[in-house]
Amino acid sequence: MIGHRLFDRDGAGVGRIGQVFYDDQTDAPTWITVRTGLFGTSESFVPLRGARALGDGVQVPYDLETIRSAPSFDIDQHISVEQEDMIYHHYGLPPEPGVPAQRPAESRPRGRHRRPDPEEQGERQPG
C-alpha cells in the first residue's frame, strides 16, 4: 500500500500513502497516513474503515477536505489511545477497541513497538 495513491469518496486524488499502521490485537491494517500539502510534506491520518481498492490505489469514504484537515502526529511512534480517539472523532467514527502499531517500511526508522527480527533473538532463518 505504501506509495500507492489515495482517493477520496468522489475519486479525487488526495496524495500518496506514506505509512500503514496495524491494530495491536488483530494485526489488521487500521490506519494509513497520506502525504498532503505542498510537495507532500505533511502526513494526515486516515482510517481504513470502509476503504476499497481502486485501480492501483485505495479509495476511502471521506471527502478531500476532511482528509486534509485530519490530525497529524509524529508518524515514527506508536499512536496513543488519545490520538486514536482524536482521529476517530475527526472522521465522525466511534472508537474501536485496540491501539494500532506501526509496521515500518524498510526505508523508515523502526518503531519501538515493532516485532523483533529473528536474527536479533539469536535465531537465523534458513537460507
MARKOL-885159 format. One line per 8 residues: number of its first residue (from 1); their letters; for each residue x, y, z of C-alpha. Coordinates in steps of 0.2 Angstrom, whole numbers. Example, Ala and Ser with C-alpha at 12.3 -4.5 7.8 and 13.67 -1.06 7.14 Angstrom:
1	AS	62/-22/39 | 68/-5/36 .
This chain:
1	MIGHRLFD	0/0/0 | 14/12/4 | 17/23/-11 | 1/20/-19 | -12/34/-22 | -26/38/-10 | -43/43/-17 | -57/52/-8 .
9	RDGAGVGR	-75/47/-9 | -78/56/-25 | -62/48/-34 | -52/63/-32 | -33/60/-29 | -28/65/-11 | -9/60/-11 | 2/45/-9 .
17	IGQVFYDD	1/33/6 | 15/36/17 | 13/23/31 | 2/9/36 | -2/6/55 | -9/-10/61 | -20/-15/76 | -11/-22/90 .
25	QTDAPTWI	-23/-36/94 | -29/-41/76 | -13/-36/66 | -26/-29/53 | -21/-13/44 | -31/0/53 | -24/17/48 | -14/25/34 .
33	TVRTGLFG	-5/41/33 | -7/51/17 | 6/64/11 | -3/80/8 | 1/99/6 | 14/107/-5 | 27/94/-11 | 19/81/1 .
41	TSESFVPL	27/87/16 | 13/84/28 | 5/67/33 | -13/65/39 | -20/50/47 | -34/41/38 | -44/27/45 | -46/12/33 .
49	RGARALGD	-63/8/39 | -74/7/23 | -59/8/11 | -58/-1/-5 | -46/-5/-19 | -47/7/-34 | -36/4/-48 | -18/5/-41 .
57	GVQVPYDL	-24/14/-26 | -36/15/-11 | -52/24/-10 | -59/29/7 | -76/36/11 | -71/53/16 | -70/69/7 | -54/78/2 .
65	ETIRSAPS	-56/92/15 | -59/81/29 | -44/71/25 | -33/86/23 | -39/94/39 | -36/77/49 | -25/77/64 | -7/74/61 .
73	FDIDQHIS	6/67/74 | 24/61/74 | 22/46/62 | 38/37/69 | 30/32/85 | 15/22/92 | -2/30/91 | -8/33/109 .
81	VEQEDMIY	-26/30/113 | -29/48/115 | -23/52/97 | -33/37/90 | -49/45/98 | -45/62/91 | -44/54/73 | -60/44/76 .
89	HHYGLPPE	-69/60/82 | -62/70/67 | -70/57/55 | -86/55/65 | -82/37/69 | -85/28/85 | -68/21/93 | -64/3/91 .
97	PGVPAQRP	-55/-7/104 | -36/-9/102 | -22/3/98 | -13/2/81 | 5/-1/80 | 16/5/66 | 24/-8/54 | 39/1/47 .
105	AESRPRGR	44/1/29 | 62/-4/26 | 67/14/22 | 60/21/38 | 66/21/56 | 60/6/66 | 47/10/79 | 49/4/97 .
113	HRRPDPEE	33/-7/95 | 40/-17/81 | 41/-36/81 | 59/-42/84 | 69/-48/70 | 73/-67/72 | 92/-63/70 | 91/-51/85 .
121	QGERQPG	84/-65/95 | 98/-76/91 | 89/-86/78 | 93/-87/60 | 81/-90/46 | 85/-105/34 | 93/-98/19 .
